[in-house]
């Protein structure tokens, strides 16, 4: 089955402790892997100031994950869990046509 390349960007609250941030990133990378996706890379981009307030915050840490997946299961589970996790302010999933 053909692999689809996705880029996932999510914004983590700026006041989260460093070890909690690492645990959050590891947990979401594991969600992707456990549902059949291949995580190509997972890295912090940078802490940035927002153009407008999001959930009471004016800045956040952007994290980018590049993933190959043969079906939507991993992407759908990531989307579902990131919507209910309070440590993630926003997320965006893009289907990359590389």
N, CA, C and O atoms as CSV, one atom per row, in Angstrom:
chain,resi,resn,atom,element,x,y,z
A,1,UNK,N,N,0.837,-1.181,0.000
A,1,UNK,CA,C,0.000,0.000,0.000
A,1,UNK,C,C,0.888,1.253,0.000
A,1,UNK,O,O,1.944,1.273,0.632
A,2,UNK,N,N,0.465,2.254,-0.687
A,2,UNK,CA,C,1.266,3.475,-0.824
A,2,UNK,C,C,1.311,4.258,0.474
A,2,UNK,O,O,0.331,4.339,1.214
A,3,UNK,N,N,2.472,4.827,0.725
A,3,UNK,CA,C,2.679,5.657,1.919
A,3,UNK,C,C,2.326,7.106,1.583
A,3,UNK,O,O,2.626,7.594,0.493
A,4,UNK,N,N,1.695,7.773,2.519
A,4,UNK,CA,C,1.391,9.188,2.397
A,4,UNK,C,C,2.242,9.938,3.401
A,4,UNK,O,O,2.370,9.517,4.551
A,5,UNK,N,N,2.823,11.046,2.971
A,5,UNK,CA,C,3.686,11.846,3.847
A,5,UNK,C,C,2.858,12.969,4.476
A,5,UNK,O,O,2.179,13.725,3.781
A,6,UNK,N,N,2.930,13.059,5.800
A,6,UNK,CA,C,2.217,14.096,6.534
A,6,UNK,C,C,3.207,14.935,7.329
A,6,UNK,O,O,4.240,14.442,7.782
A,7,UNK,N,N,2.874,16.205,7.487
A,7,UNK,CA,C,3.610,17.081,8.396
A,7,UNK,C,C,2.617,17.548,9.446
A,7,UNK,O,O,1.582,18.135,9.129
A,8,UNK,N,N,2.950,17.275,10.707
A,8,UNK,CA,C,2.092,17.652,11.822
A,8,UNK,C,C,2.809,18.734,12.621
A,8,UNK,O,O,3.948,18.547,13.049
A,9,UNK,N,N,2.145,19.852,12.816
A,9,UNK,CA,C,2.682,20.928,13.637
A,9,UNK,C,C,1.730,21.135,14.795
A,9,UNK,O,O,0.522,21.275,14.604
A,10,UNK,N,N,2.283,21.152,15.999
A,10,UNK,CA,C,1.436,21.464,17.141
A,10,UNK,C,C,2.148,22.426,18.078
A,10,UNK,O,O,3.376,22.470,18.147
A,11,UNK,N,N,1.330,23.200,18.804
A,11,UNK,CA,C,1.850,24.233,19.697
A,11,UNK,C,C,1.637,23.772,21.139
A,11,UNK,O,O,0.517,23.477,21.557
A,12,UNK,N,N,2.736,23.720,21.884
A,12,UNK,CA,C,2.711,23.278,23.271
A,12,UNK,C,C,2.715,24.512,24.175
A,12,UNK,O,O,3.390,25.501,23.890
A,13,UNK,N,N,1.953,24.438,25.270
A,13,UNK,CA,C,1.912,25.536,26.236
A,13,UNK,C,C,3.324,25.924,26.664
A,13,UNK,O,O,4.173,25.051,26.848
A,14,UNK,N,N,3.586,27.217,26.823
A,14,UNK,CA,C,4.945,27.651,27.183
A,14,UNK,C,C,5.318,27.393,28.643
A,14,UNK,O,O,6.503,27.353,28.973
A,15,UNK,N,N,4.332,27.219,29.518
A,15,UNK,CA,C,4.632,27.067,30.944
A,15,UNK,C,C,4.760,25.615,31.400
A,15,UNK,O,O,4.833,25.348,32.600
A,16,UNK,N,N,4.786,24.683,30.460
A,16,UNK,CA,C,4.937,23.270,30.800
A,16,UNK,C,C,6.405,22.995,31.147
A,16,UNK,O,O,7.310,23.520,30.498
A,17,UNK,N,N,6.632,22.172,32.169
A,17,UNK,CA,C,8.002,21.821,32.568
A,17,UNK,C,C,8.688,21.043,31.449
A,17,UNK,O,O,8.031,20.338,30.682
A,18,UNK,N,N,10.005,21.172,31.357
A,18,UNK,CA,C,10.765,20.539,30.269
A,18,UNK,C,C,10.571,19.022,30.244
A,18,UNK,O,O,10.408,18.447,29.169
A,19,UNK,N,N,10.586,18.361,31.410
A,19,UNK,CA,C,10.400,16.900,31.433
A,19,UNK,C,C,8.973,16.511,31.064
A,19,UNK,O,O,8.757,15.448,30.483
A,20,UNK,N,N,7.990,17.362,31.395
A,20,UNK,CA,C,6.610,17.104,30.994
A,20,UNK,C,C,6.436,17.294,29.489
A,20,UNK,O,O,5.686,16.561,28.844
A,21,UNK,N,N,7.133,18.283,28.940
A,21,UNK,CA,C,7.089,18.506,27.486
A,21,UNK,C,C,7.685,17.309,26.746
A,21,UNK,O,O,7.135,16.860,25.741
A,22,UNK,N,N,8.813,16.793,27.248
A,22,UNK,CA,C,9.441,15.631,26.628
A,22,UNK,C,C,8.513,14.420,26.696
A,22,UNK,O,O,8.399,13.672,25.724
A,23,UNK,N,N,7.849,14.221,27.837
A,23,UNK,CA,C,6.908,13.104,27.990
A,23,UNK,C,C,5.726,13.250,27.035
A,23,UNK,O,O,5.260,12.264,26.463
A,24,UNK,N,N,5.243,14.477,26.862
A,24,UNK,CA,C,4.130,14.743,25.943
A,24,UNK,C,C,4.527,14.407,24.505
A,24,UNK,O,O,3.776,13.747,23.787
A,25,UNK,N,N,5.699,14.859,24.092
A,25,UNK,CA,C,6.186,14.602,22.731
A,25,UNK,C,C,6.371,13.104,22.515
A,25,UNK,O,O,5.966,12.567,21.484
A,26,UNK,N,N,6.987,12.428,23.492
A,26,UNK,CA,C,7.185,10.978,23.387
A,26,UNK,C,C,5.850,10.241,23.291
A,26,UNK,O,O,5.712,9.291,22.520
A,27,UNK,N,N,4.867,10.685,24.079
A,27,UNK,CA,C,3.553,10.025,24.069
A,27,UNK,C,C,2.877,10.175,22.709
A,27,UNK,O,O,2.315,9.211,22.189
A,28,UNK,N,N,2.928,11.376,22.129
A,28,UNK,CA,C,2.273,11.581,20.836
A,28,UNK,C,C,3.039,10.906,19.696
A,28,UNK,O,O,2.420,10.446,18.737
A,29,UNK,N,N,4.371,10.837,19.780
A,29,UNK,CA,C,5.133,10.069,18.785
A,29,UNK,C,C,4.767,8.590,18.873
A,29,UNK,O,O,4.649,7.914,17.851
A,30,UNK,N,N,4.586,8.089,20.101
A,30,UNK,CA,C,4.214,6.684,20.312
A,30,UNK,C,C,2.811,6.398,19.766
A,30,UNK,O,O,2.570,5.327,19.209
A,31,UNK,N,N,1.890,7.347,19.925
A,31,UNK,CA,C,0.536,7.191,19.380
A,31,UNK,C,C,0.619,6.967,17.873
A,31,UNK,O,O,-0.050,6.087,17.331
A,32,UNK,N,N,1.437,7.762,17.209
A,32,UNK,CA,C,1.597,7.622,15.755
A,32,UNK,C,C,2.189,6.258,15.399
A,32,UNK,O,O,1.684,5.573,14.510
A,33,UNK,N,N,3.264,5.865,16.098
A,33,UNK,CA,C,3.937,4.593,15.807
A,33,UNK,C,C,3.035,3.398,16.100
A,33,UNK,O,O,2.991,2.444,15.323
A,34,UNK,N,N,2.318,3.448,17.216
A,34,UNK,CA,C,1.447,2.336,17.610
A,34,UNK,C,C,0.282,2.140,16.653
A,34,UNK,O,O,-0.300,1.057,16.595
A,35,UNK,N,N,-0.059,3.173,15.906
A,35,UNK,CA,C,-1.161,3.077,14.944
A,35,UNK,C,C,-0.675,2.908,13.510
A,35,UNK,O,O,-1.426,3.145,12.563
A,36,UNK,N,N,0.583,2.497,13.349
A,36,UNK,CA,C,1.082,2.105,12.038
A,36,UNK,C,C,1.825,3.155,11.239
A,36,UNK,O,O,2.150,2.911,10.077
A,37,UNK,N,N,2.106,4.309,11.812
A,37,UNK,CA,C,2.830,5.345,11.077
A,37,UNK,C,C,4.327,5.243,11.355
A,37,UNK,O,O,4.746,4.734,12.394
A,38,UNK,N,N,5.110,5.727,10.425
A,38,UNK,CA,C,6.566,5.794,10.575
A,38,UNK,C,C,6.936,7.253,10.837
A,38,UNK,O,O,6.727,8.110,9.979
A,39,UNK,N,N,7.486,7.538,12.024
A,39,UNK,CA,C,7.890,8.895,12.379
A,39,UNK,C,C,9.282,9.138,11.804
A,39,UNK,O,O,10.254,8.519,12.238
A,40,UNK,N,N,9.375,10.036,10.831
A,40,UNK,CA,C,10.645,10.334,10.178
A,40,UNK,C,C,11.498,11.262,11.037
A,40,UNK,O,O,12.694,11.025,11.211
A,41,UNK,N,N,10.889,12.311,11.571
A,41,UNK,CA,C,11.574,13.166,12.539
A,41,UNK,C,C,10.540,13.891,13.387
A,41,UNK,O,O,9.400,14.105,12.974
A,42,UNK,N,N,10.976,14.261,14.582
A,42,UNK,CA,C,10.115,14.915,15.554
A,42,UNK,C,C,11.001,15.894,16.301
A,42,UNK,O,O,11.883,15.489,17.059
A,43,UNK,N,N,10.765,17.189,16.087
A,43,UNK,CA,C,11.670,18.174,16.692
A,43,UNK,C,C,10.943,19.470,17.021
A,43,UNK,O,O,9.961,19.847,16.380
A,44,UNK,N,N,11.473,20.145,18.062
A,44,UNK,CA,C,10.972,21.476,18.382
A,44,UNK,C,C,11.451,22.431,17.306
A,44,UNK,O,O,12.594,22.359,16.856
A,45,UNK,N,N,10.565,23.325,16.900
A,45,UNK,CA,C,10.949,24.350,15.948
A,45,UNK,C,C,11.483,25.531,16.740
A,45,UNK,O,O,12.679,25.819,16.690
A,46,UNK,N,N,10.621,26.213,17.463
A,46,UNK,CA,C,11.041,27.316,18.310
A,46,UNK,C,C,9.863,27.823,19.121
A,46,UNK,O,O,8.707,27.528,18.820
A,47,UNK,N,N,10.180,28.595,20.161
A,47,UNK,CA,C,9.133,29.261,20.928
A,47,UNK,C,C,8.846,30.577,20.213
A,47,UNK,O,O,9.759,31.346,19.914
A,48,UNK,N,N,7.566,30.826,19.942
A,48,UNK,CA,C,7.190,32.023,19.182
A,48,UNK,C,C,6.067,32.765,19.878
A,48,UNK,O,O,5.246,32.181,20.586
A,49,UNK,N,N,6.056,34.032,19.660
A,49,UNK,CA,C,4.979,34.890,20.159
A,49,UNK,C,C,3.828,34.821,19.157
A,49,UNK,O,O,4.055,34.835,17.947
A,50,UNK,N,N,2.596,34.746,19.657
A,50,UNK,CA,C,1.415,34.665,18.803
A,50,UNK,C,C,0.969,36.048,18.343
A,50,UNK,O,O,1.250,37.053,18.995
A,51,UNK,N,N,0.278,36.083,17.224
A,51,UNK,CA,C,-0.310,37.327,16.738
A,51,UNK,C,C,-1.531,37.698,17.583
A,51,UNK,O,O,-1.888,38.871,17.691
A,52,UNK,N,N,-2.160,36.690,18.174
A,52,UNK,CA,C,-3.311,36.909,19.050
A,52,UNK,C,C,-3.265,35.849,20.152
A,52,UNK,O,O,-2.597,34.825,20.013
A,53,UNK,N,N,-3.959,36.100,21.216
A,53,UNK,CA,C,-3.956,35.213,22.372
A,53,UNK,C,C,-4.683,33.899,22.058
A,53,UNK,O,O,-5.758,33.904,21.459
A,54,UNK,N,N,-4.085,32.782,22.470
A,54,UNK,CA,C,-4.704,31.467,22.296
A,54,UNK,C,C,-4.813,30.834,23.673
A,54,UNK,O,O,-3.800,30.536,24.306
A,55,UNK,N,N,-6.022,30.631,24.132
A,55,UNK,CA,C,-6.242,29.984,25.416
A,55,UNK,C,C,-5.588,30.696,26.581
A,55,UNK,O,O,-5.188,30.051,27.551
A,56,UNK,N,N,-5.472,32.008,26.509
A,56,UNK,CA,C,-4.864,32.779,27.581
A,56,UNK,C,C,-3.354,32.912,27.474
A,56,UNK,O,O,-2.728,33.509,28.350
A,57,UNK,N,N,-2.757,32.370,26.423
A,57,UNK,CA,C,-1.302,32.424,26.230
A,57,UNK,C,C,-0.954,33.336,25.060
A,57,UNK,O,O,-1.699,33.427,24.084
A,58,UNK,N,N,0.193,34.014,25.173
A,58,UNK,CA,C,0.646,34.894,24.101
A,58,UNK,C,C,1.839,34.310,23.357
A,58,UNK,O,O,2.310,34.901,22.385
A,59,UNK,N,N,2.343,33.136,23.808
A,59,UNK,CA,C,3.429,32.446,23.105
A,59,UNK,C,C,3.322,30.946,23.361
A,59,UNK,O,O,2.622,30.502,24.271
A,60,UNK,N,N,4.033,30.177,22.539
A,60,UNK,CA,C,4.031,28.732,22.696
A,60,UNK,C,C,5.198,28.122,21.952
A,60,UNK,O,O,5.830,28.781,21.126
A,61,UNK,N,N,5.488,26.852,22.245
A,61,UNK,CA,C,6.566,26.127,21.590
A,61,UNK,C,C,5.995,25.326,20.429
A,61,UNK,O,O,5.120,24.481,20.619
A,62,UNK,N,N,6.488,25.591,19.237
A,62,UNK,CA,C,6.047,24.871,18.042
A,62,UNK,C,C,6.855,23.578,17.917
A,62,UNK,O,O,8.079,23.589,18.046
A,63,UNK,N,N,6.162,22.466,17.667
A,63,UNK,CA,C,6.819,21.176,17.486
A,63,UNK,C,C,6.351,20.607,16.143
A,63,UNK,O,O,5.163,20.649,15.823
A,64,UNK,N,N,7.300,20.076,15.360
A,64,UNK,CA,C,6.996,19.561,14.023
A,64,UNK,C,C,7.343,18.080,13.946
A,64,UNK,O,O,8.418,17.660,14.376
A,65,UNK,N,N,6.419,17.291,13.393
A,65,UNK,CA,C,6.620,15.857,13.215
A,65,UNK,C,C,6.358,15.527,11.744
A,65,UNK,O,O,5.314,15.886,11.200
A,66,UNK,N,N,7.306,14.845,11.105
A,66,UNK,CA,C,7.116,14.352,9.739
A,66,UNK,C,C,6.859,12.858,9.819
A,66,UNK,O,O,7.600,12.124,10.472
A,67,UNK,N,N,5.795,12.412,9.147
A,67,UNK,CA,C,5.302,11.050,9.290
A,67,UNK,C,C,4.962,10.458,7.927
A,67,UNK,O,O,4.457,11.156,7.048
A,68,UNK,N,N,5.243,9.168,7.756
A,68,UNK,CA,C,4.723,8.395,6.635
A,68,UNK,C,C,3.688,7.433,7.181
A,68,UNK,O,O,3.940,6.749,8.173
A,69,UNK,N,N,2.526,7.371,6.546
A,69,UNK,CA,C,1.467,6.469,6.994
A,69,UNK,C,C,0.777,5.861,5.792
A,69,UNK,O,O,0.580,6.526,4.775
A,70,UNK,N,N,0.407,4.583,5.913
A,70,UNK,CA,C,-0.267,3.897,4.806
A,70,UNK,C,C,-1.784,4.051,4.892
A,70,UNK,O,O,-2.484,3.837,3.902
A,71,UNK,N,N,-2.293,4.417,6.060
A,71,UNK,CA,C,-3.729,4.690,6.186
A,71,UNK,C,C,-3.951,5.832,7.183
A,71,UNK,O,O,-2.995,6.369,7.742
A,72,UNK,N,N,-5.189,6.189,7.396
A,72,UNK,CA,C,-5.528,7.347,8.227
A,72,UNK,C,C,-5.575,7.047,9.722
A,72,UNK,O,O,-5.755,7.978,10.506
A,73,UNK,N,N,-5.425,5.799,10.156
A,73,UNK,CA,C,-5.619,5.428,11.559
A,73,UNK,C,C,-4.735,6.242,12.504
A,73,UNK,O,O,-5.229,6.785,13.492
A,74,UNK,N,N,-3.452,6.331,12.217
A,74,UNK,CA,C,-2.527,7.055,13.092
A,74,UNK,C,C,-2.841,8.548,13.114
A,74,UNK,O,O,-2.816,9.177,14.172
A,75,UNK,N,N,-3.133,9.105,11.959
A,75,UNK,CA,C,-3.420,10.536,11.855
A,75,UNK,C,C,-4.721,10.869,12.593
A,75,UNK,O,O,-4.797,11.870,13.305
A,76,UNK,N,N,-5.738,10.028,12.420
A,76,UNK,CA,C,-7.013,10.259,13.096
A,76,UNK,C,C,-6.877,10.164,14.606
A,76,UNK,O,O,-7.478,10.955,15.333
A,77,UNK,N,N,-6.092,9.203,15.089
A,77,UNK,CA,C,-5.896,9.050,16.538
A,77,UNK,C,C,-5.104,10.234,17.101
A,77,UNK,O,O,-5.427,10.735,18.178
A,78,UNK,N,N,-4.074,10.683,16.383
A,78,UNK,CA,C,-3.324,11.875,16.813
A,78,UNK,C,C,-4.264,13.076,16.902
A,78,UNK,O,O,-4.250,13.810,17.890
A,79,UNK,N,N,-5.074,13.269,15.872
A,79,UNK,CA,C,-6.008,14.389,15.822
A,79,UNK,C,C,-6.973,14.335,17.006
A,79,UNK,O,O,-7.209,15.349,17.663
A,80,UNK,N,N,-7.521,13.171,17.273
A,80,UNK,CA,C,-8.483,13.002,18.362
A,80,UNK,C,C,-7.852,13.322,19.719
A,80,UNK,O,O,-8.419,14.073,20.513
A,81,UNK,N,N,-6.679,12.750,19.977
A,81,UNK,CA,C,-6.033,12.937,21.280
A,81,UNK,C,C,-5.505,14.353,21.481
A,81,UNK,O,O,-5.529,14.869,22.599
A,82,UNK,N,N,-5.028,14.985,20.410
A,82,UNK,CA,C,-4.492,16.341,20.556
A,82,UNK,C,C,-5.596,17.359,20.835
A,82,UNK,O,O,-5.339,18.412,21.418
A,83,UNK,N,N,-6.819,17.046,20.422
A,83,UNK,CA,C,-7.940,17.947,20.701
A,83,UNK,C,C,-8.338,17.927,22.171
A,83,UNK,O,O,-8.894,18.903,22.676
A,84,UNK,N,N,-8.055,16.819,22.864
A,84,UNK,CA,C,-8.478,16.724,24.267
A,84,UNK,C,C,-7.332,16.922,25.257
A,84,UNK,O,O,-7.561,16.932,26.466
A,85,UNK,N,N,-6.105,17.078,24.765
A,85,UNK,CA,C,-4.963,17.305,25.648
A,85,UNK,C,C,-4.809,18.802,25.910
A,85,UNK,O,O,-4.642,19.588,24.978
A,86,UNK,N,N,-4.867,19.190,27.182
A,86,UNK,CA,C,-4.800,20.602,27.548
A,86,UNK,C,C,-3.433,21.228,27.302
A,86,UNK,O,O,-3.327,22.453,27.242
A,87,UNK,N,N,-2.383,20.420,27.159
A,87,UNK,CA,C,-1.036,20.954,26.949
A,87,UNK,C,C,-0.797,21.380,25.509
A,87,UNK,O,O,0.174,22.083,25.228
A,88,UNK,N,N,-1.666,20.966,24.592
A,88,UNK,CA,C,-1.551,21.348,23.181
A,88,UNK,C,C,-2.586,22.432,22.893
A,88,UNK,O,O,-3.791,22.209,23.006
A,89,UNK,N,N,-2.089,23.608,22.520
A,89,UNK,CA,C,-2.969,24.743,22.259
A,89,UNK,C,C,-3.635,24.652,20.888
A,89,UNK,O,O,-4.826,24.934,20.755
A,90,UNK,N,N,-2.872,24.262,19.872
A,90,UNK,CA,C,-3.371,24.125,18.499
A,90,UNK,C,C,-2.565,23.043,17.797
A,90,UNK,O,O,-1.436,22.744,18.186
A,91,UNK,N,N,-3.153,22.459,16.760
A,91,UNK,CA,C,-2.392,21.535,15.921
A,91,UNK,C,C,-2.899,21.632,14.484
A,91,UNK,O,O,-4.027,22.054,14.229
A,92,UNK,N,N,-2.040,21.232,13.562
A,92,UNK,CA,C,-2.371,21.269,12.148
A,92,UNK,C,C,-1.702,20.071,11.474
A,92,UNK,O,O,-0.520,19.807,11.691
A,93,UNK,N,N,-2.469,19.352,10.657
A,93,UNK,CA,C,-1.959,18.189,9.941
A,93,UNK,C,C,-2.047,18.489,8.446
A,93,UNK,O,O,-3.115,18.810,7.925
A,94,UNK,N,N,-0.907,18.378,7.767
A,94,UNK,CA,C,-0.849,18.683,6.334
A,94,UNK,C,C,-0.412,17.437,5.586
A,94,UNK,O,O,0.539,16.765,5.985
A,95,UNK,N,N,-1.109,17.133,4.498
A,95,UNK,CA,C,-0.725,16.049,3.598
A,95,UNK,C,C,0.286,16.625,2.610
A,95,UNK,O,O,-0.066,17.448,1.765
A,96,UNK,N,N,1.547,16.192,2.718
A,96,UNK,CA,C,2.608,16.729,1.874
A,96,UNK,C,C,2.698,15.957,0.558
A,96,UNK,O,O,2.735,14.726,0.561
A,97,UNK,N,N,2.734,16.659,-0.539
A,97,UNK,CA,C,2.874,16.070,-1.867
A,97,UNK,C,C,4.311,16.213,-2.315
A,97,UNK,O,O,4.616,17.025,-3.189
A,98,UNK,N,N,5.215,15.415,-1.711
A,98,UNK,CA,C,6.647,15.512,-2.035
A,98,UNK,C,C,7.025,14.660,-3.225
A,98,UNK,O,O,8.191,14.634,-3.621
